[in-house]
Amino acid sequence: MDDGDAGQRAGRRSRDEVQLAAATLLVEAARMDDEIGGPERKRILSLLEGRFSLTETEAVDLLEAAETVSDGPAQWHRFTSTLKDRFSDEERIQMIEMLWEVVYADGELHDLEASLLRRVGGLLYVSDRDRGAARMRVLDRLGISDSTIEAPTGDTSI
């Protein structure tokens, strides 16, 4: 075995960790309103396929792995740390957009989903301004009216 093989394996493991971290956060977003519905599952699969250039089968396998790894807020730090360390600023904002797409897959924003996006945005070092702009892009893309815009809470804690 040469150093090239070890480098390829390390690169693949790193990529797999990033993909699993992203998929797990998407699963958490979908679970915020208690269950992953059909529209949320379809959206997650589509986002994983597009973001990571996966086949449908690879996306399904990744989603299933994320569902088994996902363990609520205790794990958010682990996964957001992976993404914060390995994603560029732009990629972290794209991750927030992906999360907005999942929480809006059912057409409405629940309080727990909004809270998750605030917390994850902070853990990914995505500013409130960038998080809000990402949200507006998703609302526009999905054709959801501004009447669902979250009211400012005044609470900036994470």
C-alpha positions in Angstrom: 0.0 0.0 0.0 1.4 3.4 -0.9 0.9 6.9 0.5 -1.6 7.7 -2.3 -4.0 5.0 -1.1 -3.8 6.2 2.5 -4.4 9.8 1.3 -7.4 8.8 -0.8 -8.9 6.9 2.2 -8.3 9.9 4.5 -9.9 12.2 1.9 -12.9 9.9 1.5 -13.3 9.6 5.3 -13.2 13.4 5.6 -15.8 13.7 2.8 -18.0 11.1 4.4 -17.8 12.8 7.8 -18.9 16.1 6.2 -21.7 14.4 4.3 -22.9 12.6 7.5 -22.7 15.8 9.5 -24.8 17.7 6.9 -27.3 14.9 6.6 -27.7 14.6 10.3 -28.4 18.3 10.7 -31.0 18.0 8.0 -32.6 15.1 9.8 -32.7 17.1 13.0 -34.4 20.0 11.2 -37.0 17.6 9.8 -37.6 16.0 13.2 -38.2 19.3 15.0 -41.9 19.0 14.4 -41.9 15.4 15.7 -41.5 13.3 12.5 -40.0 13.3 9.1 -42.8 13.5 6.7 -42.8 12.6 3.0 -42.1 16.1 1.7 -39.3 16.6 4.2 -37.7 13.2 3.3 -37.9 14.0 -0.4 -36.4 17.4 0.1 -33.5 16.0 2.2 -32.8 13.4 -0.5 -32.8 16.0 -3.2 -30.6 18.3 -1.3 -28.1 15.5 -0.5 -28.0 14.4 -4.1 -27.5 17.9 -5.4 -25.0 19.2 -2.8 -22.8 16.1 -2.7 -23.3 14.8 -6.3 -24.8 11.5 -4.9 -26.9 8.9 -6.7 -30.3 8.3 -5.4 -29.1 5.1 -3.7 -26.2 6.9 -2.1 -28.5 9.6 -0.8 -30.9 7.1 0.7 -28.0 5.3 2.4 -26.7 8.6 3.8 -30.1 9.6 5.0 -30.6 6.2 6.7 -27.2 6.6 8.4 -28.0 10.1 9.5 -31.3 8.9 11.1 -29.4 6.3 13.2 -26.7 8.8 14.3 -29.0 11.6 15.0 -29.5 12.1 18.7 -30.9 15.5 19.3 -29.3 18.7 20.6 -26.4 16.9 22.3 -25.0 16.0 18.9 -25.4 19.4 17.2 -22.1 20.7 18.4 -20.2 17.7 17.0 -21.8 18.0 13.6 -21.7 21.8 13.4 -18.0 21.7 14.4 -17.2 19.3 11.5 -19.0 21.6 9.1 -17.6 24.8 10.6 -14.0 23.4 10.2 -14.4 22.0 6.7 -16.8 24.3 5.0 -16.0 27.8 3.6 -18.2 30.8 4.7 -20.2 30.3 1.5 -20.7 26.6 2.1 -21.9 27.2 5.7 -24.5 29.7 4.3 -25.5 27.1 1.8 -26.0 24.6 4.6 -28.3 27.1 6.4 -30.2 27.4 3.1 -30.5 23.6 3.0 -31.9 23.6 6.5 -34.4 26.3 5.7 -35.5 24.2 2.7 -36.1 21.2 5.0 -38.1 23.2 7.6 -40.2 24.8 5.0 -40.8 21.5 3.1 -44.3 21.3 4.8 -45.0 24.9 4.0 -44.8 26.3 7.5 -42.2 27.3 10.1 -42.6 25.9 13.6 -41.1 27.6 16.7 -38.7 24.7 17.4 -37.5 24.8 13.8 -36.8 28.5 14.0 -34.9 27.9 17.2 -32.9 25.2 15.6 -31.9 27.5 12.7 -30.9 30.2 15.2 -28.7 27.8 17.2 -27.2 26.1 14.2 -26.5 29.4 12.5 -24.6 30.5 15.6 -22.7 27.3 15.9 -21.7 27.5 12.2 -20.7 31.1 12.6 -23.3 32.3 10.1 -24.4 35.8 11.0 -28.1 36.6 11.7 -28.0 38.8 8.5 -26.7 35.9 6.3 -29.1 33.5 8.0 -32.0 35.8 7.3 -30.9 36.4 3.7 -30.7 32.6 3.2 -34.2 32.3 4.5 -35.5 34.9 2.2 -33.9 33.2 -0.8 -35.6 29.9 0.2 -39.0 31.5 0.7 -38.7 33.1 -2.7 -37.6 29.9 -4.3 -40.4 27.9 -2.7 -43.0 30.6 -3.3 -43.9 31.0 0.3 -45.3 34.4 1.3 -43.6 36.7 3.8 -46.5 36.2 6.3 -44.6 33.3 7.7 -41.5 35.4 8.6 -40.4 34.7 12.1 -40.9 37.6 14.5 -37.8 38.9 16.2 -37.5 37.4 19.6 -35.1 39.9 21.1 -33.2 36.9 22.4 -29.8 36.6 20.8 -28.5 33.8 23.0 -27.5 30.5 21.4 
